[in-house]
């Protein structure tokens, strides 16, 4: 697991902060921060600190949404593969077997999968940035 970044400074976090100290039971009140920033921060957050908190949670929700879409797509692809397998079996029965068919190695399949995952993550990061730009306009 990677080290979370401080929502205020962008440095690796080494502490948790309660954005509003008198609100201990709200799950959105805890955020990653650094010990340095936590010590110098005032009791009540500034408007920029509140915006950082809101943006952090929007980003986390967007990441969850991306993971959900990836899982949903995997389910859809699994269903489609079931249909393809039955079609492929029928086609194989009708076709003559071919010689010298090169099999894809496991390593090649993992490389292809990693490339696709990277593309998905890049696309999702772009989508997250677009959502945050739209949301930031609402806060202005």
Secondary structure as UniProt FT lines:
FT   TURN            7..9
FT   STRAND          15..18
FT   TURN            21..22
FT   TURN            24..25
FT   HELIX           27..29
FT   STRAND          30..33
FT   HELIX           35..40
FT   HELIX           47..94
FT   HELIX           106..139
//
